[in-house]
Amino acid sequence: MPAQAPNRFVPLSADATLASRIIDVTVTNPAGDVLGEVVDLAFDEGRTLRAVVVAVSVAPGAMSRFVAVDPAAFTLGPDGGGHRRALLAASLEEIRAAPAIRYRSGFAE
């Protein structure tokens, strides 16, 4: 009997979170502070989601810096205004002190 071809197609449940629903989502903490905005998703060579790239403003009107956050650290849900939000248990000081990554749209170094 010939070897069975790998399954290339998978079922997707109705409650699956799609990347298009995460990109541009505001990141807040439980205190309601705005920590940044999701700008990208990073996958490792094994095609596993490795990090959520967040643009963090270090001060009002300042350029953003980018940090990579463990996807498991987020809780996704509605913001009460009909939009989605990403909740991250971190203070403004913690996310601003997180190691920055070099990021250009579509490429992280």
One Martini backbone bead per residue (centre of mass of N, CA, C, O) as a GRO file, in nm:
protein
  109
    1MET     BB    1   0.096   0.036   0.024
    2PRO     BB    2   0.087   0.355  -0.007
    3ALA     BB    3   0.174   0.636   0.106
    4GLN     BB    4   0.039   0.883   0.280
    5ALA     BB    5  -0.052   1.185   0.237
    6PRO     BB    6  -0.037   1.476   0.356
    7ASN     BB    7  -0.227   1.693   0.525
    8ARG     BB    8  -0.328   2.018   0.387
    9PHE     BB    9  -0.608   2.010   0.532
   10VAL     BB   10  -0.812   2.193   0.769
   11PRO     BB   11  -1.005   2.247   1.013
   12LEU     BB   12  -1.221   2.532   1.109
   13SER     BB   13  -1.332   2.705   1.350
   14ALA     BB   14  -1.549   2.967   1.425
   15ASP     BB   15  -1.342   3.060   1.682
   16ALA     BB   16  -1.114   3.140   1.525
   17THR     BB   17  -0.815   3.323   1.506
   18LEU     BB   18  -0.728   3.574   1.295
   19ALA     BB   19  -0.485   3.778   1.185
   20SER     BB   20  -0.681   4.005   1.079
   21ARG     BB   21  -0.789   4.038   1.395
   22ILE     BB   22  -0.496   4.144   1.518
   23ILE     BB   23  -0.413   4.345   1.341
   24ASP     BB   24  -0.426   4.668   1.488
   25VAL     BB   25  -0.445   4.604   1.777
   26THR     BB   26  -0.494   4.703   2.087
   27VAL     BB   27  -0.281   4.733   2.370
   28THR     BB   28  -0.361   4.638   2.700
   29ASN     BB   29  -0.418   4.668   3.035
   30PRO     BB   30  -0.597   4.619   3.325
   31ALA     BB   31  -0.582   4.945   3.376
   32GLY     BB   32  -0.605   5.073   3.058
   33ASP     BB   33  -0.344   5.092   2.930
   34VAL     BB   34  -0.168   5.187   2.654
   35LEU     BB   35   0.095   4.992   2.496
   36GLY     BB   36  -0.016   4.940   2.190
   37GLU     BB   37   0.038   4.767   1.865
   38VAL     BB   38  -0.038   4.536   1.643
   39VAL     BB   39   0.181   4.454   1.347
   40ASP     BB   40   0.269   4.141   1.395
   41LEU     BB   41   0.384   3.809   1.303
   42ALA     BB   42   0.598   3.545   1.432
   43PHE     BB   43   0.777   3.283   1.276
   44ASP     BB   44   0.927   3.001   1.271
   45GLU     BB   45   1.075   2.749   1.089
   46GLY     BB   46   0.829   2.553   1.201
   47ARG     BB   47   0.557   2.737   1.189
   48THR     BB   48   0.553   2.880   1.465
   49LEU     BB   49   0.428   3.084   1.682
   50ARG     BB   50   0.646   3.318   1.851
   51ALA     BB   51   0.532   3.627   1.795
   52VAL     BB   52   0.425   3.948   1.891
   53VAL     BB   53   0.423   4.253   1.730
   54VAL     BB   54   0.489   4.561   1.906
   55ALA     BB   55   0.400   4.891   1.911
   56VAL     BB   56   0.584   5.132   2.103
   57SER     BB   57   0.533   5.417   2.281
   58VAL     BB   58   0.753   5.618   2.470
   59ALA     BB   59   0.595   5.882   2.374
   60PRO     BB   60   0.424   6.136   2.297
   61GLY     BB   61   0.504   6.162   1.950
   62ALA     BB   62   0.681   5.926   1.931
   63MET     BB   63   0.849   5.687   1.822
   64SER     BB   64   0.846   5.366   1.761
   65ARG     BB   65   0.885   5.057   1.911
   66PHE     BB   66   0.983   4.710   1.909
   67VAL     BB   67   0.820   4.410   2.030
   68ALA     BB   68   0.840   4.077   2.152
   69VAL     BB   69   0.559   3.865   2.223
   70ASP     BB   70   0.413   3.627   2.380
   71PRO     BB   71   0.119   3.487   2.288
   72ALA     BB   72   0.039   3.372   2.582
   73ALA     BB   73   0.017   3.674   2.716
   74PHE     BB   74  -0.258   3.692   2.576
   75THR     BB   75  -0.585   3.846   2.562
   76LEU     BB   76  -0.867   3.808   2.366
   77GLY     BB   77  -1.110   4.076   2.290
   78PRO     BB   78  -1.337   4.287   2.364
   79ASP     BB   79  -1.368   4.657   2.429
   80GLY     BB   80  -1.693   4.758   2.416
   81GLY     BB   81  -1.681   4.911   2.102
   82GLY     BB   82  -1.660   4.672   1.868
   83HIS     BB   83  -1.373   4.582   1.932
   84ARG     BB   84  -1.058   4.469   1.958
   85ARG     BB   85  -0.835   4.324   2.210
   86ALA     BB   86  -0.519   4.323   2.385
   87LEU     BB   87  -0.426   4.161   2.675
   88LEU     BB   88  -0.158   4.275   2.901
   89ALA     BB   89   0.046   4.187   3.177
   90ALA     BB   90   0.159   4.515   3.180
   91SER     BB   91   0.344   4.780   3.207
   92LEU     BB   92   0.467   5.057   3.076
   93GLU     BB   93   0.755   5.010   3.183
   94GLU     BB   94   0.793   4.719   3.082
   95ILE     BB   95   0.746   4.763   2.773
   96ARG     BB   96   0.964   4.993   2.746
   97ALA     BB   97   1.200   4.782   2.860
   98ALA     BB   98   1.187   4.603   2.644
   99PRO     BB   99   1.326   4.442   2.403
  100ALA     BB  100   1.425   4.541   2.108
  101ILE     BB  101   1.345   4.529   1.767
  102ARG     BB  102   1.418   4.489   1.444
  103TYR     BB  103   1.184   4.661   1.221
  104ARG     BB  104   1.017   4.573   0.924
  105SER     BB  105   0.789   4.535   0.718
  106GLY     BB  106   0.815   4.180   0.708
  107PHE     BB  107   1.085   4.228   0.908
  108ALA     BB  108   1.292   4.064   1.140
  109GLU     BB  109   1.611   4.086   1.343
   0.00000   0.00000   0.00000
